């Protein structure tokens, strides 16, 4: 995903395509640790799953 501004952070739903949710590595977020950011993957997956 090129622009995370197109994702509602409270639900992880696309602001462009209703019913489309994003989680994990599909969201291009850089962490201070580099590599895979497991906390982002877990948190976004949980949030998307709740909605």
mmCIF entry with sequence, helices, sheets and N, C-alpha, C, O atoms, coordinates in Angstrom:
data_MODEL
# 
_entry.id   MODEL 
# 
_entity.id                         1 
_entity.type                       polymer 
_entity.pdbx_number_of_molecules   1 
# 
_entity_poly.entity_id                      1 
_entity_poly.type                           'polypeptide(L)' 
_entity_poly.nstd_linkage                   no 
_entity_poly.nstd_monomer                   no 
_entity_poly.pdbx_seq_one_letter_code       
;(UNK)(UNK)(UNK)(UNK)(UNK)(UNK)(UNK)(UNK)(UNK)(UNK)(UNK)(UNK)(UNK)(UNK)(UNK)(UNK)
(UNK)(UNK)(UNK)(UNK)(UNK)(UNK)(UNK)(UNK)(UNK)(UNK)(UNK)(UNK)(UNK)(UNK)(UNK)(UNK)
(UNK)(UNK)(UNK)(UNK)(UNK)(UNK)(UNK)(UNK)(UNK)(UNK)(UNK)(UNK)(UNK)(UNK)(UNK)(UNK)
(UNK)(UNK)(UNK)
;
_entity_poly.pdbx_seq_one_letter_code_can   XXXXXXXXXXXXXXXXXXXXXXXXXXXXXXXXXXXXXXXXXXXXXXXXXXX 
_entity_poly.pdbx_strand_id                 A 
# 
loop_
_entity_poly_seq.entity_id 
_entity_poly_seq.num 
_entity_poly_seq.mon_id 
_entity_poly_seq.hetero 
1 1  UNK n 
1 2  UNK n 
1 3  UNK n 
1 4  UNK n 
1 5  UNK n 
1 6  UNK n 
1 7  UNK n 
1 8  UNK n 
1 9  UNK n 
1 10 UNK n 
1 11 UNK n 
1 12 UNK n 
1 13 UNK n 
1 14 UNK n 
1 15 UNK n 
1 16 UNK n 
1 17 UNK n 
1 18 UNK n 
1 19 UNK n 
1 20 UNK n 
1 21 UNK n 
1 22 UNK n 
1 23 UNK n 
1 24 UNK n 
1 25 UNK n 
1 26 UNK n 
1 27 UNK n 
1 28 UNK n 
1 29 UNK n 
1 30 UNK n 
1 31 UNK n 
1 32 UNK n 
1 33 UNK n 
1 34 UNK n 
1 35 UNK n 
1 36 UNK n 
1 37 UNK n 
1 38 UNK n 
1 39 UNK n 
1 40 UNK n 
1 41 UNK n 
1 42 UNK n 
1 43 UNK n 
1 44 UNK n 
1 45 UNK n 
1 46 UNK n 
1 47 UNK n 
1 48 UNK n 
1 49 UNK n 
1 50 UNK n 
1 51 UNK n 
# 
_struct_asym.id          A 
_struct_asym.entity_id   1 
# 
loop_
_struct_conf.conf_type_id 
_struct_conf.id 
_struct_conf.pdbx_PDB_helix_id 
_struct_conf.beg_label_comp_id 
_struct_conf.beg_label_asym_id 
_struct_conf.beg_label_seq_id 
_struct_conf.pdbx_beg_PDB_ins_code 
_struct_conf.end_label_comp_id 
_struct_conf.end_label_asym_id 
_struct_conf.end_label_seq_id 
_struct_conf.pdbx_end_PDB_ins_code 
_struct_conf.beg_auth_comp_id 
_struct_conf.beg_auth_asym_id 
_struct_conf.beg_auth_seq_id 
_struct_conf.end_auth_comp_id 
_struct_conf.end_auth_asym_id 
_struct_conf.end_auth_seq_id 
_struct_conf.pdbx_PDB_helix_class 
_struct_conf.details 
_struct_conf.pdbx_PDB_helix_length 
HELX_P HELX_P1 AA1 UNK A 4  ? UNK A 6  ? UNK A 4  UNK A 6  5 ? 3  
HELX_P HELX_P2 AA2 UNK A 24 ? UNK A 26 ? UNK A 24 UNK A 26 5 ? 3  
HELX_P HELX_P3 AA3 UNK A 38 ? UNK A 50 ? UNK A 38 UNK A 50 1 ? 13 
# 
_struct_conf_type.id          HELX_P 
_struct_conf_type.criteria    ? 
_struct_conf_type.reference   ? 
# 
_struct_sheet.id               AA1 
_struct_sheet.type             ? 
_struct_sheet.number_strands   2 
_struct_sheet.details          ? 
# 
_struct_sheet_order.sheet_id     AA1 
_struct_sheet_order.range_id_1   1 
_struct_sheet_order.range_id_2   2 
_struct_sheet_order.offset       ? 
_struct_sheet_order.sense        anti-parallel 
# 
loop_
_struct_sheet_range.sheet_id 
_struct_sheet_range.id 
_struct_sheet_range.beg_label_comp_id 
_struct_sheet_range.beg_label_asym_id 
_struct_sheet_range.beg_label_seq_id 
_struct_sheet_range.pdbx_beg_PDB_ins_code 
_struct_sheet_range.end_label_comp_id 
_struct_sheet_range.end_label_asym_id 
_struct_sheet_range.end_label_seq_id 
_struct_sheet_range.pdbx_end_PDB_ins_code 
_struct_sheet_range.beg_auth_comp_id 
_struct_sheet_range.beg_auth_asym_id 
_struct_sheet_range.beg_auth_seq_id 
_struct_sheet_range.end_auth_comp_id 
_struct_sheet_range.end_auth_asym_id 
_struct_sheet_range.end_auth_seq_id 
AA1 1 UNK A 7  ? UNK A 8  ? UNK A 7  UNK A 8  
AA1 2 UNK A 13 ? UNK A 14 ? UNK A 13 UNK A 14 
# 
loop_
_atom_site.group_PDB 
_atom_site.id 
_atom_site.type_symbol 
_atom_site.label_atom_id 
_atom_site.label_alt_id 
_atom_site.label_comp_id 
_atom_site.label_asym_id 
_atom_site.label_entity_id 
_atom_site.label_seq_id 
_atom_site.pdbx_PDB_ins_code 
_atom_site.Cartn_x 
_atom_site.Cartn_y 
_atom_site.Cartn_z 
_atom_site.occupancy 
_atom_site.B_iso_or_equiv 
_atom_site.pdbx_formal_charge 
_atom_site.auth_seq_id 
_atom_site.auth_comp_id 
_atom_site.auth_asym_id 
_atom_site.auth_atom_id 
_atom_site.pdbx_PDB_model_num 
ATOM 1   N N  . UNK A 1 1  ? 0.864   -1.171 0.000  1.00 0.00 ? 1  UNK A N  1 
ATOM 2   C CA . UNK A 1 1  ? 0.000   0.000  0.000  1.00 0.00 ? 1  UNK A CA 1 
ATOM 3   C C  . UNK A 1 1  ? 0.903   1.223  0.000  1.00 0.00 ? 1  UNK A C  1 
ATOM 4   O O  . UNK A 1 1  ? 1.810   1.340  0.823  1.00 0.00 ? 1  UNK A O  1 
ATOM 5   N N  . UNK A 1 2  ? 0.657   2.085  -0.883 1.00 0.00 ? 2  UNK A N  1 
ATOM 6   C CA . UNK A 1 2  ? 1.534   3.234  -1.032 1.00 0.00 ? 2  UNK A CA 1 
ATOM 7   C C  . UNK A 1 2  ? 1.231   4.351  -0.040 1.00 0.00 ? 2  UNK A C  1 
ATOM 8   O O  . UNK A 1 2  ? 2.152   5.005  0.447  1.00 0.00 ? 2  UNK A O  1 
ATOM 9   N N  . UNK A 1 3  ? -0.019  4.576  0.260  1.00 0.00 ? 3  UNK A N  1 
ATOM 10  C CA . UNK A 1 3  ? -0.377  5.718  1.099  1.00 0.00 ? 3  UNK A CA 1 
ATOM 11  C C  . UNK A 1 3  ? -1.267  5.255  2.252  1.00 0.00 ? 3  UNK A C  1 
ATOM 12  O O  . UNK A 1 3  ? -2.434  4.924  2.046  1.00 0.00 ? 3  UNK A O  1 
ATOM 13  N N  . UNK A 1 4  ? -0.707  5.233  3.473  1.00 0.00 ? 4  UNK A N  1 
ATOM 14  C CA . UNK A 1 4  ? -1.488  4.755  4.611  1.00 0.00 ? 4  UNK A CA 1 
ATOM 15  C C  . UNK A 1 4  ? -2.583  5.735  5.020  1.00 0.00 ? 4  UNK A C  1 
ATOM 16  O O  . UNK A 1 4  ? -3.412  5.409  5.870  1.00 0.00 ? 4  UNK A O  1 
ATOM 17  N N  . UNK A 1 5  ? -2.600  6.919  4.434  1.00 0.00 ? 5  UNK A N  1 
ATOM 18  C CA . UNK A 1 5  ? -3.684  7.869  4.710  1.00 0.00 ? 5  UNK A CA 1 
ATOM 19  C C  . UNK A 1 5  ? -5.008  7.372  4.133  1.00 0.00 ? 5  UNK A C  1 
ATOM 20  O O  . UNK A 1 5  ? -6.068  7.897  4.476  1.00 0.00 ? 5  UNK A O  1 
ATOM 21  N N  . UNK A 1 6  ? -4.956  6.370  3.264  1.00 0.00 ? 6  UNK A N  1 
ATOM 22  C CA . UNK A 1 6  ? -6.160  5.809  2.660  1.00 0.00 ? 6  UNK A CA 1 
ATOM 23  C C  . UNK A 1 6  ? -6.749  4.675  3.482  1.00 0.00 ? 6  UNK A C  1 
ATOM 24  O O  . UNK A 1 6  ? -7.663  3.985  3.028  1.00 0.00 ? 6  UNK A O  1 
ATOM 25  N N  . UNK A 1 7  ? -6.222  4.475  4.714  1.00 0.00 ? 7  UNK A N  1 
ATOM 26  C CA . UNK A 1 7  ? -6.704  3.429  5.613  1.00 0.00 ? 7  UNK A CA 1 
ATOM 27  C C  . UNK A 1 7  ? -7.222  4.080  6.893  1.00 0.00 ? 7  UNK A C  1 
ATOM 28  O O  . UNK A 1 7  ? -6.552  4.933  7.475  1.00 0.00 ? 7  UNK A O  1 
ATOM 29  N N  . UNK A 1 8  ? -8.408  3.680  7.326  1.00 0.00 ? 8  UNK A N  1 
ATOM 30  C CA . UNK A 1 8  ? -8.950  4.153  8.592  1.00 0.00 ? 8  UNK A CA 1 
ATOM 31  C C  . UNK A 1 8  ? -8.211  3.410  9.706  1.00 0.00 ? 8  UNK A C  1 
ATOM 32  O O  . UNK A 1 8  ? -8.367  2.194  9.820  1.00 0.00 ? 8  UNK A O  1 
ATOM 33  N N  . UNK A 1 9  ? -7.406  4.098  10.537 1.00 0.00 ? 9  UNK A N  1 
ATOM 34  C CA . UNK A 1 9  ? -6.603  3.410  11.546 1.00 0.00 ? 9  UNK A CA 1 
ATOM 35  C C  . UNK A 1 9  ? -7.413  2.773  12.670 1.00 0.00 ? 9  UNK A C  1 
ATOM 36  O O  . UNK A 1 9  ? -6.901  1.901  13.372 1.00 0.00 ? 9  UNK A O  1 
ATOM 37  N N  . UNK A 1 10 ? -8.659  3.184  12.854 1.00 0.00 ? 10 UNK A N  1 
ATOM 38  C CA . UNK A 1 10 ? -9.490  2.598  13.913 1.00 0.00 ? 10 UNK A CA 1 
ATOM 39  C C  . UNK A 1 10 ? -10.082 1.259  13.507 1.00 0.00 ? 10 UNK A C  1 
ATOM 40  O O  . UNK A 1 10 ? -10.407 0.438  14.364 1.00 0.00 ? 10 UNK A O  1 
ATOM 41  N N  . UNK A 1 11 ? -10.224 1.033  12.199 1.00 0.00 ? 11 UNK A N  1 
ATOM 42  C CA . UNK A 1 11 ? -10.822 -0.209 11.716 1.00 0.00 ? 11 UNK A CA 1 
ATOM 43  C C  . UNK A 1 11 ? -9.936  -0.972 10.748 1.00 0.00 ? 11 UNK A C  1 
ATOM 44  O O  . UNK A 1 11 ? -10.187 -2.149 10.492 1.00 0.00 ? 11 UNK A O  1 
ATOM 45  N N  . UNK A 1 12 ? -8.909  -0.336 10.203 1.00 0.00 ? 12 UNK A N  1 
ATOM 46  C CA . UNK A 1 12 ? -8.026  -0.875 9.170  1.00 0.00 ? 12 UNK A CA 1 
ATOM 47  C C  . UNK A 1 12 ? -8.762  -1.073 7.845  1.00 0.00 ? 12 UNK A C  1 
ATOM 48  O O  . UNK A 1 12 ? -8.299  -1.821 6.984  1.00 0.00 ? 12 UNK A O  1 
ATOM 49  N N  . UNK A 1 13 ? -9.895  -0.413 7.680  1.00 0.00 ? 13 UNK A N  1 
ATOM 50  C CA . UNK A 1 13 ? -10.674 -0.502 6.442  1.00 0.00 ? 13 UNK A CA 1 
ATOM 51  C C  . UNK A 1 13 ? -10.203 0.553  5.448  1.00 0.00 ? 13 UNK A C  1 
ATOM 52  O O  . UNK A 1 13 ? -9.831  1.664  5.826  1.00 0.00 ? 13 UNK A O  1 
ATOM 53  N N  . UNK A 1 14 ? -10.227 0.184  4.175  1.00 0.00 ? 14 UNK A N  1 
ATOM 54  C CA . UNK A 1 14 ? -9.886  1.120  3.111  1.00 0.00 ? 14 UNK A CA 1 
ATOM 55  C C  . UNK A 1 14 ? -10.902 2.252  3.080  1.00 0.00 ? 14 UNK A C  1 
ATOM 56  O O  . UNK A 1 14 ? -12.102 2.020  3.223  1.00 0.00 ? 14 UNK A O  1 
ATOM 57  N N  . UNK A 1 15 ? -10.422 3.472  2.892  1.00 0.00 ? 15 UNK A N  1 
ATOM 58  C CA . UNK A 1 15 ? -11.319 4.622  2.748  1.00 0.00 ? 15 UNK A CA 1 
ATOM 59  C C  . UNK A 1 15 ? -11.835 4.719  1.317  1.00 0.00 ? 15 UNK A C  1 
ATOM 60  O O  . UNK A 1 15 ? -12.761 5.482  1.041  1.00 0.00 ? 15 UNK A O  1 
ATOM 61  N N  . UNK A 1 16 ? -11.242 3.951  0.405  1.00 0.00 ? 16 UNK A N  1 
ATOM 62  C CA . UNK A 1 16 ? -11.620 3.997  -1.007 1.00 0.00 ? 16 UNK A CA 1 
ATOM 63  C C  . UNK A 1 16 ? -12.564 2.850  -1.369 1.00 0.00 ? 16 UNK A C  1 
ATOM 64  O O  . UNK A 1 16 ? -13.535 3.051  -2.100 1.00 0.00 ? 16 UNK A O  1 
ATOM 65  N N  . UNK A 1 17 ? -12.282 1.646  -0.861 1.00 0.00 ? 17 UNK A N  1 
ATOM 66  C CA . UNK A 1 17 ? -13.085 0.460  -1.180 1.00 0.00 ? 17 UNK A CA 1 
ATOM 67  C C  . UNK A 1 17 ? -13.714 -0.063 0.113  1.00 0.00 ? 17 UNK A C  1 
ATOM 68  O O  . UNK A 1 17 ? -13.035 -0.735 0.889  1.00 0.00 ? 17 UNK A O  1 
ATOM 69  N N  . UNK A 1 18 ? -14.982 0.226  0.363  1.00 0.00 ? 18 UNK A N  1 
ATOM 70  C CA . UNK A 1 18 ? -15.639 -0.263 1.579  1.00 0.00 ? 18 UNK A CA 1 
ATOM 71  C C  . UNK A 1 18 ? -15.599 -1.794 1.653  1.00 0.00 ? 18 UNK A C  1 
ATOM 72  O O  . UNK A 1 18 ? -15.805 -2.487 0.657  1.00 0.00 ? 18 UNK A O  1 
ATOM 73  N N  . UNK A 1 19 ? -15.330 -2.298 2.854  1.00 0.00 ? 19 UNK A N  1 
ATOM 74  C CA . UNK A 1 19 ? -15.290 -3.737 3.065  1.00 0.00 ? 19 UNK A CA 1 
ATOM 75  C C  . UNK A 1 19 ? -13.922 -4.358 2.814  1.00 0.00 ? 19 UNK A C  1 
ATOM 76  O O  . UNK A 1 19 ? -13.754 -5.564 2.997  1.00 0.00 ? 19 UNK A O  1 
ATOM 77  N N  . UNK A 1 20 ? -12.941 -3.557 2.399  1.00 0.00 ? 20 UNK A N  1 
ATOM 78  C CA . UNK A 1 20 ? -11.582 -4.042 2.175  1.00 0.00 ? 20 UNK A CA 1 
ATOM 79  C C  . UNK A 1 20 ? -10.730 -3.629 3.368  1.00 0.00 ? 20 UNK A C  1 
ATOM 80  O O  . UNK A 1 20 ? -10.620 -2.444 3.681  1.00 0.00 ? 20 UNK A O  1 
ATOM 81  N N  . UNK A 1 21 ? -10.125 -4.618 4.036  1.00 0.00 ? 21 UNK A N  1 
ATOM 82  C CA . UNK A 1 21 ? -9.330  -4.372 5.229  1.00 0.00 ? 21 UNK A CA 1 
ATOM 83  C C  . UNK A 1 21 ? -7.874  -4.746 4.979  1.00 0.00 ? 21 UNK A C  1 
ATOM 84  O O  . UNK A 1 21 ? -7.583  -5.634 4.177  1.00 0.00 ? 21 UNK A O  1 
ATOM 85  N N  . UNK A 1 22 ? -6.962  -4.063 5.670  1.00 0.00 ? 22 UNK A N  1 
ATOM 86  C CA . UNK A 1 22 ? -5.533  -4.299 5.524  1.00 0.00 ? 22 UNK A CA 1 
ATOM 87  C C  . UNK A 1 22 ? -4.927  -4.683 6.866  1.00 0.00 ? 22 UNK A C  1 
ATOM 88  O O  . UNK A 1 22 ? -5.373  -4.228 7.919  1.00 0.00 ? 22 UNK A O  1 
ATOM 89  N N  . UNK A 1 23 ? -3.897  -5.531 6.810  1.00 0.00 ? 23 UNK A N  1 
ATOM 90  C CA . UNK A 1 23 ? -3.196  -5.930 8.030  1.00 0.00 ? 23 UNK A CA 1 
ATOM 91  C C  . UNK A 1 23 ? -1.791  -6.397 7.685  1.00 0.00 ? 23 UNK A C  1 
ATOM 92  O O  . UNK A 1 23 ? -1.532  -6.860 6.575  1.00 0.00 ? 23 UNK A O  1 
ATOM 93  N N  . UNK A 1 24 ? -0.893  -6.271 8.647  1.00 0.00 ? 24 UNK A N  1 
ATOM 94  C CA . UNK A 1 24 ? 0.438   -6.829 8.530  1.00 0.00 ? 24 UNK A CA 1 
ATOM 95  C C  . UNK A 1 24 ? 1.343   -6.145 7.522  1.00 0.00 ? 24 UNK A C  1 
ATOM 96  O O  . UNK A 1 24 ? 1.343   -4.921 7.394  1.00 0.00 ? 24 UNK A O  1 
ATOM 97  N N  . UNK A 1 25 ? 2.116   -6.954 6.806  1.00 0.00 ? 25 UNK A N  1 
ATOM 98  C CA . UNK A 1 25 ? 3.148   -6.461 5.914  1.00 0.00 ? 25 UNK A CA 1 
ATOM 99  C C  . UNK A 1 25 ? 2.602   -5.756 4.671  1.00 0.00 ? 25 UNK A C  1 
ATOM 100 O O  . UNK A 1 25 ? 3.356   -5.075 3.976  1.00 0.00 ? 25 UNK A O  1 
ATOM 101 N N  . UNK A 1 26 ? 1.314   -5.904 4.381  1.00 0.00 ? 26 UNK A N  1 
ATOM 102 C CA . UNK A 1 26 ? 0.733   -5.197 3.229  1.00 0.00 ? 26 UNK A CA 1 
ATOM 103 C C  . UNK A 1 26 ? 0.745   -3.685 3.465  1.00 0.00 ? 26 UNK A C  1 
ATOM 104 O O  . UNK A 1 26 ? 0.725   -2.897 2.520  1.00 0.00 ? 26 UNK A O  1 
ATOM 105 N N  . UNK A 1 27 ? 0.776   -3.297 4.742  1.00 0.00 ? 27 UNK A N  1 
ATOM 106 C CA . UNK A 1 27 ? 0.847   -1.882 5.095  1.00 0.00 ? 27 UNK A CA 1 
ATOM 107 C C  . UNK A 1 27 ? 2.322   -1.517 5.190  1.00 0.00 ? 27 UNK A C  1 
ATOM 108 O O  . UNK A 1 27 ? 3.062   -2.111 5.974  1.00 0.00 ? 27 UNK A O  1 
ATOM 109 N N  . UNK A 1 28 ? 2.742   -0.563 4.411  1.00 0.00 ? 28 UNK A N  1 
ATOM 110 C CA . UNK A 1 28 ? 4.166   -0.198 4.351  1.00 0.00 ? 28 UNK A CA 1 
ATOM 111 C C  . UNK A 1 28 ? 4.496   0.769  5.482  1.00 0.00 ? 28 UNK A C  1 
ATOM 112 O O  . UNK A 1 28 ? 4.491   1.987  5.304  1.00 0.00 ? 28 UNK A O  1 
ATOM 113 N N  . UNK A 1 29 ? 4.788   0.192  6.663  1.00 0.00 ? 29 UNK A N  1 
ATOM 114 C CA . UNK A 1 29 ? 5.129   0.984  7.842  1.00 0.00 ? 29 UNK A CA 1 
ATOM 115 C C  . UNK A 1 29 ? 6.543   0.603  8.258  1.00 0.00 ? 29 UNK A C  1 
ATOM 116 O O  . UNK A 1 29 ? 6.845   -0.579 8.427  1.00 0.00 ? 29 UNK A O  1 
ATOM 117 N N  . UNK A 1 30 ? 7.400   1.583  8.422  1.00 0.00 ? 30 UNK A N  1 
ATOM 118 C CA . UNK A 1 30 ? 8.770   1.328  8.857  1.00 0.00 ? 30 UNK A CA 1 
ATOM 119 C C  . UNK A 1 30 ? 8.865   1.410  10.370 1.00 0.00 ? 30 UNK A C  1 
ATOM 120 O O  . UNK A 1 30 ? 8.377   2.358  10.986 1.00 0.00 ? 30 UNK A O  1 
ATOM 121 N N  . UNK A 1 31 ? 9.496   0.410  10.959 1.00 0.00 ? 31 UNK A N  1 
ATOM 122 C CA . UNK A 1 31 ? 9.734   0.416  12.390 1.00 0.00 ? 31 UNK A CA 1 
ATOM 123 C C  . UNK A 1 31 ? 11.188  0.724  12.685 1.00 0.00 ? 31 UNK A C  1 
ATOM 124 O O  . UNK A 1 31 ? 12.043  0.597  11.808 1.00 0.00 ? 31 UNK A O  1 
ATOM 125 N N  . UNK A 1 32 ? 11.470  1.122  13.893 1.00 0.00 ? 32 UNK A N  1 
ATOM 126 C CA . UNK A 1 32 ? 12.844  1.440  14.279 1.00 0.00 ? 32 UNK A CA 1 
ATOM 127 C C  . UNK A 1 32 ? 13.744  0.214  14.256 1.00 0.00 ? 32 UNK A C  1 
ATOM 128 O O  . UNK A 1 32 ? 14.957  0.332  14.086 1.00 0.00 ? 32 UNK A O  1 
ATOM 129 N N  . UNK A 1 33 ? 13.147  -0.965 14.428 1.00 0.00 ? 33 UNK A N  1 
ATOM 130 C CA . UNK A 1 33 ? 13.948  -2.186 14.495 1.00 0.00 ? 33 UNK A CA 1 
ATOM 131 C C  . UNK A 1 33 ? 14.322  -2.725 13.123 1.00 0.00 ? 33 UNK A C  1 
ATOM 132 O O  . UNK A 1 33 ? 15.240  -3.538 13.011 1.00 0.00 ? 33 UNK A O  1 
ATOM 133 N N  . UNK A 1 34 ? 13.631  -2.287 12.082 1.00 0.00 ? 34 UNK A N  1 
ATOM 134 C CA . UNK A 1 34 ? 13.878  -2.796 10.737 1.00 0.00 ? 34 UNK A CA 1 
ATOM 135 C C  . UNK A 1 34 ? 13.281  -4.187 10.572 1.00 0.00 ? 34 UNK A C  1 
ATOM 136 O O  . UNK A 1 34 ? 12.761  -4.759 11.530 1.00 0.00 ? 34 UNK A O  1 
ATOM 137 N N  . UNK A 1 35 ? 13.351  -4.721 9.382  1.00 0.00 ? 35 UNK A N  1 
ATOM 138 C CA . UNK A 1 35 ? 12.843  -6.070 9.135  1.00 0.00 ? 35 UNK A CA 1 
ATOM 139 C C  . UNK A 1 35 ? 11.344  -6.156 9.354  1.00 0.00 ? 35 UNK A C  1 
ATOM 140 O O  . UNK A 1 35 ? 10.608  -5.190 9.153  1.00 0.00 ? 35 UNK A O  1 
ATOM 141 N N  . UNK A 1 36 ? 10.916  -7.326 9.768  1.00 0.00 ? 36 UNK A N  1 
ATOM 142 C CA . UNK A 1 36 ? 9.494   -7.548 10.009 1.00 0.00 ? 36 UNK A CA 1 
ATOM 143 C C  . UNK A 1 36 ? 9.091   -6.886 11.319 1.00 0.00 ? 36 UNK A C  1 
ATOM 144 O O  . UNK A 1 36 ? 9.802   -6.995 12.318 1.00 0.00 ? 36 UNK A O  1 
ATOM 145 N N  . UNK A 1 37 ? 7.978   -6.218 11.317 1.00 0.00 ? 37 UNK A N  1 
ATOM 146 C CA . UNK A 1 37 ? 7.480   -5.577 12.521 1.00 0.00 ? 37 UNK A CA 1 
ATOM 147 C C  . UNK A 1 37 ? 6.296   -6.399 13.024 1.00 0.00 ? 37 UNK A C  1 
ATOM 148 O O  . UNK A 1 37 ? 5.156   -6.183 12.613 1.00 0.00 ? 37 UNK A O  1 
ATOM 149 N N  . UNK A 1 38 ? 6.581   -7.341 13.915 1.00 0.00 ? 38 UNK A N  1 
ATOM 150 C CA . UNK A 1 38 ? 5.550   -8.263 14.379 1.00 0.00 ? 38 UNK A CA 1 
ATOM 151 C C  . UNK A 1 38 ? 4.442   -7.563 15.154 1.00 0.00 ? 38 UNK A C  1 
ATOM 152 O O  . UNK A 1 38 ? 3.283   -7.966 15.062 1.00 0.00 ? 38 UNK A O  1 
ATOM 153 N N  . UNK A 1 39 ? 4.773   -6.526 15.914 1.00 0.00 ? 39 UNK A N  1 
ATOM 154 C CA . UNK A 1 39 ? 3.729   -5.833 16.673 1.00 0.00 ? 39 UNK A CA 1 
ATOM 155 C C  . UNK A 1 39 ? 2.717   -5.180 15.736 1.00 0.00 ? 39 UNK A C  1 
ATOM 156 O O  . UNK A 1 39 ? 1.515   -5.226 16.000 1.00 0.00 ? 39 UNK A O  1 
ATOM 157 N N  . UNK A 1 40 ? 3.184   -4.577 14.649 1.00 0.00 ? 40 UNK A N  1 
ATOM 158 C CA . UNK A 1 40 ? 2.265   -3.999 13.655 1.00 0.00 ? 40 UNK A CA 1 
ATOM 159 C C  . UNK A 1 40 ? 1.395   -5.094 13.057 1.00 0.00 ? 40 UNK A C  1 
ATOM 160 O O  . UNK A 1 40 ? 0.190   -4.905 12.889 1.00 0.00 ? 40 UNK A O  1 
ATOM 161 N N  . UNK A 1 41 ? 1.994   -6.242 12.734 1.00 0.00 ? 41 UNK A N  1 
ATOM 162 C CA . UNK A 1 41 ? 1.240   -7.348 12.143 1.00 0.00 ? 41 UNK A CA 1 
ATOM 163 C C  . UNK A 1 41 ? 0.158   -7.844 13.099 1.00 0.00 ? 41 UNK A C  1 
ATOM 164 O O  . UNK A 1 41 ? -0.983  -8.051 12.688 1.00 0.00 ? 41 UNK A O  1 
ATOM 165 N N  . UNK A 1 42 ? 0.506   -8.036 14.364 1.00 0.00 ? 42 UNK A N  1 
ATOM 166 C CA . UNK A 1 42 ? -0.472  -8.527 15.347 1.00 0.00 ? 42 UNK A CA 1 
ATOM 167 C C  . UNK A 1 42 ? -1.572  -7.495 15.601 1.00 0.00 ? 42 UNK A C  1 
ATOM 168 O O  . UNK A 1 42 ? -2.757  -7.831 15.610 1.00 0.00 ? 42 UNK A O  1 
ATOM 169 N N  . UNK A 1 43 ? -1.178  -6.256 15.804 1.00 0.00 ? 43 UNK A N  1 
ATOM 170 C CA . UNK A 1 43 ? -2.151  -5.205 16.136 1.00 0.00 ? 43 UNK A CA 1 
ATOM 171 C C  . UNK A 1 43 ? -3.111  -4.917 14.992 1.00 0.00 ? 43 UNK A C  1 
ATOM 172 O O  . UNK A 1 43 ? -4.318  -4.800 15.205 1.00 0.00 ? 43 UNK A O  1 
ATOM 173 N N  . UNK A 1 44 ? -2.577  -4.801 13.780 1.00 0.00 ? 44 UNK A N  1 
ATOM 174 C CA . UNK A 1 44 ? -3.459  -4.507 12.635 1.00 0.00 ? 44 UNK A CA 1 
ATOM 175 C C  . UNK A 1 44 ? -4.343  -5.710 12.317 1.00 0.00 ? 44 UNK A C  1 
ATOM 176 O O  . UNK A 1 44 ? -5.501  -5.538 11.935 1.00 0.00 ? 44 UNK A O  1 
ATOM 177 N N  . UNK A 1 45 ? -3.818  -6.917 12.467 1.00 0.00 ? 45 UNK A N  1 
ATOM 178 C CA . UNK A 1 45 ? -4.634  -8.112 12.259 1.00 0.00 ? 45 UNK A CA 1 
ATOM 179 C C  . UNK A 1 45 ? -5.770  -8.214 13.256 1.00 0.00 ? 45 UNK A C  1 
ATOM 180 O O  . UNK A 1 45 ? -6.897  -8.552 12.894 1.00 0.00 ? 45 UNK A O  1 
ATOM 181 N N  . UNK A 1 46 ? -5.472  -7.924 14.505 1.00 0.00 ? 46 UNK A N  1 
ATOM 182 C CA . UNK A 1 46 ? -6.507  -7.940 15.545 1.00 0.00 ? 46 UNK A CA 1 
ATOM 183 C C  . UNK A 1 46 ? -7.572  -6.889 15.266 1.00 0.00 ? 46 UNK A C  1 
ATOM 184 O O  . UNK A 1 46 ? -8.769  -7.169 15.337 1.00 0.00 ? 46 UNK A O  1 
ATOM 185 N N  . UNK A 1 47 ? -7.127  -5.680 14.950 1.00 0.00 ? 47 UNK A N  1 
ATOM 186 C CA . UNK A 1 47 ? -8.058  -4.574 14.681 1.00 0.00 ? 47 UNK A CA 1 
ATOM 187 C C  . UNK A 1 47 ? -8.942  -4.872 13.480 1.00 0.00 ? 47 UNK A C  1 
ATOM 188 O O  . UNK A 1 47 ? -10.154 -4.662 13.535 1.00 0.00 ? 47 UNK A O  1 
ATOM 189 N N  . UNK A 1 48 ? -8.351  -5.357 12.402 1.00 0.00 ? 48 UNK A N  1 
ATOM 190 C CA . UNK A 1 48 ? -9.140  -5.696 11.207 1.00 0.00 ? 48 UNK A CA 1 
ATOM 191 C C  . UNK A 1 48 ? -10.117 -6.822 11.515 1.00 0.00 ? 48 UNK A C  1 
ATOM 192 O O  . UNK A 1 48 ? -11.250 -6.806 11.034 1.00 0.00 ? 48 UNK A O  1 
ATOM 193 N N  . UNK A 1 49 ? -9.694  -7.794 12.308 1.00 0.00 ? 49 UNK A N  1 
ATOM 194 C CA . UNK A 1 49 ? -10.560 -8.914 12.665 1.00 0.00 ? 49 UNK A CA 1 
ATOM 195 C C  . UNK A 1 49 ? -11.744 -8.513 13.531 1.00 0.00 ? 49 UNK A C  1 
ATOM 196 O O  . UNK A 1 49 ? -12.803 -9.137 13.461 1.00 0.00 ? 49 UNK A O  1 
ATOM 197 N N  . UNK A 1 50 ? -11.578 -7.492 14.337 1.00 0.00 ? 50 UNK A N  1 
ATOM 198 C CA . UNK A 1 50 ? -12.664 -7.026 15.199 1.00 0.00 ? 50 UNK A CA 1 
ATOM 199 C C  . UNK A 1 50 ? -13.725 -6.261 14.424 1.00 0.00 ? 50 UNK A C  1 
ATOM 200 O O  . UNK A 1 50 ? -14.848 -6.095 14.901 1.00 0.00 ? 50 UNK A O  1 
ATOM 201 N N  . UNK A 1 51 ? -13.374 -5.797 13.234 1.00 0.00 ? 51 UNK A N  1 
ATOM 202 C CA . UNK A 1 51 ? -14.291 -4.995 12.443 1.00 0.00 ? 51 UNK A CA 1 
ATOM 203 C C  . UNK A 1 51 ? -14.728 -5.779 11.247 1.00 0.00 ? 51 UNK A C  1 
ATOM 204 O O  . UNK A 1 51 ? -15.512 -5.284 10.437 1.00 0.00 ? 51 UNK A O  1 
# 
